Amino acid sequence: METLTAFVLKNGLIVAFLVVGVLMFVASIFSTHLTRKKIPGSALAILIGLILAYLGGHYTGGTKGIADIPFFAGFGLLGGSMFRDFAVLATAMGASLLVMRSTGWAGVLSLFLGIFLSFFSGVAVGLFFGYTDAVSLTTLGAGACTYIVGPVTGGAIGASSDVIALSIAAGVVKTLVVTVGTPFLAPHIGLRSPHAAMIFGGLMGTTSGVTAGLAATDPVLVPYGALTATFYTGLGCLLCPSILYLFLQLFF
C-alpha cells in the first residue's frame, strides 16, 4: 500500500486520466443500457464529475473540489486551463471549413444567431437569480451556449468558481434538452436533410446534444450537425469573453 500510495502521489496526472477513463466507460454503459443512448455518455460523465467535485470539496473543505484529496491531486492539472484550452482547440481543428461552406450564408448566420440567442437567454436567467455583475452574467450566458464555452469564458474574465460551476451545469442541462427533444421536434422543423442538420447544429451548438439527438433521428445527419456544432464552440470561445463581455460591461 505504501508503494501504491507513493506511485499515485508521484503520478497524479496519470491517475487522473485513468479515473476519467473509467468514469467515461461507466457513463457509456449507463447511457447504452439505462437510457438507450437518449442521454449521451459524456453528459452523464459530466454530471458524475460535478457530484464528485462537490463531495470532494465538502469532504476537505477546500476550494479545488476533488483535487484537494491527495489521491486525486492530478485533477488539479487535468482540469486546469492548459488541458481545457487544448481540448477546445483540438475539437475546433477537427472540422472542415470547405465542407461547412456548402451551407452558404445560412450556416454562418445560424452560428451567430445560435450563440446570441443562447448567450442572452443565459444572461436573462442570471438576472432572474440575482446576478448583476458583468463577469458573472457573461459566464452564465456562455454556459448557456455550451458547457465548454462557459468555463473557458469564466476563466478568461476572472469569474468565481461557483459561477463557473453553474455555467457548466447550464450547458449540461442544454445538452440533455437537445438530446431528448431533437427526435420529437425533427418532423415539425423539417430536420431531414444534411443542409438542415448543419443549420440545426449551428443554432444549438452543443456537440454532444446535437450528435446524440441526430443519431436518434437519422444517423446519416450526425456528421453534418456535429460539424457546425464544433465551429459553434470555437466561435463562442472567441465572442463570449471579448465582444459580448464588453457589451455587457456597458450596462452592468
N, C-alpha and C positions, 0 to 999 in steps of 0.2 A: 504493500500500500504506500510505503514511503517513496519507493521508486516511481510508482504511478503518479503520485502527487507531485513529485519533482518534475516529471515529464510534462504534466499538464501545465504547471506554472511556467515552465520554460517555453512551451509551445502553445500558448493561449490562442493564437490565430488559427492554428491547425485544428484545435479542439472546437473553436467556434464554427469553422467550416463543416466539421463533422456533425455537430449538433444541428446546424441548419439543414444539412443534407438529410438527416434522419427526420427532422421536423417536416420537410417538404415531402418525404416519402410517405409519412403517416397521413399528412393532409391530402395527398393524392389518393390514398386508399379510401379515406373518408369521403372525398369528393366522388369517387367512382361508385362506391357501394352504398353510401347513405343518401347522396343527393343525385345520383345518376348524372354527374358532371354538370348539373344545372348551376351549382356554385363551384367556381374554379378552385383547384387545389391551392393556388397562390393566395387567393383571398382568405381561405381557411388558415393557411400558414401565417398570414399577417395577423389575423385575429388571435391565434395562439401566441404569436410573438408579443403582441401587446399585453396579453394577460400575464405572460411570463415576466415582461418588463415591470409591470405593476407589482407583481408578487415579489420580485427581486428587490425593488425599491422599498416596498413596505417592510420586507424582512430585515433589510440592512439599515433602513433609514437614510440611505444615501441619495445621490442625485443622478446616477447613471443607470438606474434600473438594474437589470440582471448582471451588468458588468461590475457592479460593486461586490459581487461574490467572487472571491479569488479564483475559484474553479472556472468561472465563466468570464474572466477578465479580458480574454481575447475579443469579446464582443465590443469592447470599447474601441478597438481598431477596425474590426469588420464593419461595425455600424457607424463609423466616422465619416467625415465629409469626403475623404480621399476615395474610398471604395464606392461611396454613394454616387459621386460625380462621375467616376469611371464607368459605373453601370449605366448611368443615363446616357453618356456619350456612346458607349458600345451599342445600346439599343437604337439610338438615332442613326448610327452608321450602318445599321442593318437594312435600311430602307433605300429604295432606288428612286431618285428624282425623275429619271426618264419615264419610269412606269407611272409615277404619280401625275405627270403632265398629261396623261391620257384623259383625265377628268376635266381638263381645261380650267377656266376660272371658277367653275362651280366647286371644284375640290379645294382650291386655295381659299375661297370665300367661306367654305364650311369650316376650315381650320380656325380662322379668326373669329367667326361667329360662334363656334362652339366654345372657344376659350373665353370670349367676352361674356357669353350667357352664363356659363358655369361660374366664372370668377365673381360676377356681380350678384349672382344668386347666393354664393357663399358669403359675400360681404353683407348682404341683407340679413342672412341668418345670424351672422356675428353681431350685427347691430341689435337684433332682437334679443340676443342673450346678454347684452350689456357691454360689449367691447366697443370702445370709442377711439382707440389709437390706430394710426395708420399701419403700424407694424403688425399688430395682431389681426386687423381686418384683411390686410394683404395676404398674410399667411393662411388664414381661413379660406379666403377666396381662392388661393392657389390650390389648397387641399381639395376644394370642390371641383377643380379641374381634374387632378389625379392625385393618388397618394404618393406619387414620386415628386410632382411639382411642388406640393405643399412643403415637405421638409427641405427641399433644395432652396426654395424661396425663403423659408423661415431662417435657415442657416445663413443665407446671404445678407439678410437685413437685420439680423440680431434678435429674432423672436425668442420668447421664453420656451422652455422645454414642454410645458403643459399645453401651450398653444400649438406647438409643432405636433404634439401627440394628437390633439383634436383635429388638426388638418389631415393627418394620416387616417384617422377614424372616418372623417367625412369622405375621403377618397375611397375607402373600403366600402362604405355604405353605397356610394355611387356605383362601384363595381358590381355589387350584389344586385342592385336595382336593374342595371343594364343587362346583366346576365339573365336574370329571371324574366324581365319584361320583353326582351327582344323577340323571342319566338311568338309571343302573343300579339305584339304590335306589328310584326313584319307584314302580314297580309293587308293591314289597314294603311300602311305608309308606303306601299309599293317596293318593299325591300326584296327584290327578286333578281336583280342584275348586278354584275360587278361594279358598274358605274354607281348604282345606288348604294352599294356596300361601301365604296370608298368615301362617298359623301357622308354616309352614316358614321363611319369611323372618324371622320374629321369633326363631326358635330359632337359625338360622345366622348371620344378621346381616350377613355380608359382601355388600354390594350387588352388586359385580361378579360374585362367585361365584354368588350366587343368581340373578341375571339371566341369566348365561350358561348355568347349569345348567338353569333352567326353559325357556330358549329351545330347548335341545336336547331337552327332554322334551315340552313343549307350549307354543308361543309365546303362546297365549291366557292362560296363567298368569303371564306375566312381570310385568305391571304390578302384580298383587296381591302377589307375593312381594317385588318391589322396594319397595313401599310400606312394609311393616313393617320391611324391612331398613334403610330410610332412617331410620326412627324409632329403630331399634336403635343406629345410630351416634350420634345425638344423645343418647340416654339413656345410652349408655356413656361419652360425654364428660362427662356430669354425675356419674355414680355412681363411676367409677373413681378420679378424683383427689380425691374427697371421702369418701363413706361407706366405700367399700371400702379406700381408703388408710388411713383412721383405724382401720378394723377390723384391718388387718394390723399396724399400729403397736402394738396390744395384745399381740402375740405376738412381734414381731421388733423 
